[in-house]
Amino acid sequence: MGLELRQQLKLSQQLVMTPQLQQAIKLLQLSRLELLETVQQELLENPFLDETETDTEVPDKPEVLTESQAEEELVRNADWENYLGEFSSTSKQALSRDMEMPEEGMSLEARLASKPSLEGHLNWQMRLSNFTEHELAIGDVILGNLDSNGYLQASMEELTAMVQASDEEVESVLNRIRHLDPVGVGARTPQECLLVQMEVLGYDDPILVSLVSDHLEDLEKNRYKPLARKFKISMDDLKAYLDLMQTLDPMPGANFSSTEPHYVSPDVFVYKYGDDFVIILNEDGMPRLQMNTFYMDSMKGAADKEKEYFQEKMRSAAWLMKSLYQRQRTLYKVVESIVGFQRAFFEEGVTKLKPLILKEVAEDIEMHESTVSRITTNKYVSTPHGIFELKFFFNSALDLNDGSQVGSESVKALIKQMIADEDTKKPLSDERIGEILQEKLEVNIARRTVAKYRSAMGIPSSSKRKQYF
């Protein structure tokens, strides 16, 4: 076999994503809070980026520029002020007046306080009680094996192996911990937890003890009549026992849970003004960027190596501001298109939501579907009917008898409303809900579809919703 070197020409096409393009795509899918963090980080790392606090007057009639001219103007001046307020349907002065908040003069850090943990709360009580050092060591291991609801997740064998103590010693410490505040913490099952609380409260009725010990599953499945016959009590007596049980806490550690609520800051506000809807991008807290004039002037006398560094940072700063501009422009156009498609929703509410897919919005604003998908990720809009994620407005369709379509979210909202208004002693079955939807909306919807929508909303079946008392 002979080896030889040969030269040949080859023509090929290759799609390369530049770092700038990757940055622009990344900015598109960031939530508002993530975007603020990214901009703040860039402000720290890039000396050419500067934050300005001064407001410039918005001309009554802004100069009309074409899109290419506007982008050239942005790159040339690289001034955030050029487009602040451009996407607001109201004047900038009115916006600042509406958003004006009184200064309270106290830093955010000064208002924060650490939330006590379940382990810390129990540990504090153990230190104040007459636990020995060995018992405290056993207690620390037990506290380390509690879940967020206060239930013990380790077996007796595991605990004794970890603390090198006998079963009796561990059981003794565990029993004392169960009687600390919150009472019942450290139990292994709900029955055990409720029985400890009943012991502390002095509830020693044999029927109540038997209901908790042996029949929690029957109570969950509303098997009241067999229980009443078994204990030979009336339904009213059984209701009295249930009311007493409801005063107990089956999750004693839940109040110390570290899970925090998820707060949402809307990216866009949509207000009704007259017969039209006004779209305002939420710029609250967003730094106003401009190029640092000091470093711009320093470039003139810099050496070649320094000038190269300066030019790289200047291009990065200009590209960041251009990417932010593109992001805001895309977000505004997408929301404007959604308001156009879902005008009935903004007028009357969620029951009027129409079926909508990404492709329709993408064609309307002449962008790619992937761009619309990215810009609607983790973005929220404040509407006259509440705050919704932009993805909420895209939903599948159900065919109506007249040939038109209705959005699945509208059907879900109607199902939820019907169940909220139903007679709790005679809850609506899935089949009956389907019949009512057929009467109201003239939509053919199967019982299984109603059950699927109901389950997706976390609503139990009619048998579990039925209230006997």
Buried (B, 14 or more C-beta within 10 A) or exposed (E): EEEEEEEEEEEEEEEEEEEBEEBBBBBBBBBBBEBBEBBEEBBEEBBBBBEEEEEEEBEEEEEEEEEEEBBEBBBEBBBBBBBBBBBBBBEBEEBEEEEEEEEEEEEEEEEEEEEEBBBEBBBEBBEEEEBEEEBBBBBBBBBEBBEEBBBBEBEEEEBBEBBEBEEEBBBBBBEBBBBBEBBBBBBBEBBBBBBBBBBEEEBEEEBBBBBBEEBBEBBEEBEBEEBBEEBEBEEEEBBBBBEBBEEBBBBBBBEBBEEEEEEBBBBBBBBEEEEEBBBBBBBEEBBBBBBBEEBEEBBEEBEEEEBEBBEEBBEBBBBBBBBBBBBBBBBBBBBBBBBEBBBBBBEEBBBBBBBBEBEBBBEBBEBEBEBBBBBBBBBBBBBEBEEBBBBBBBBEBBBEEEEEBBBBBBBBBBBBEBBEEBEEEEBBBBEBBBBBBEEEBEBEBEBEBBBEBBEEEEBEEBEEBBEEE
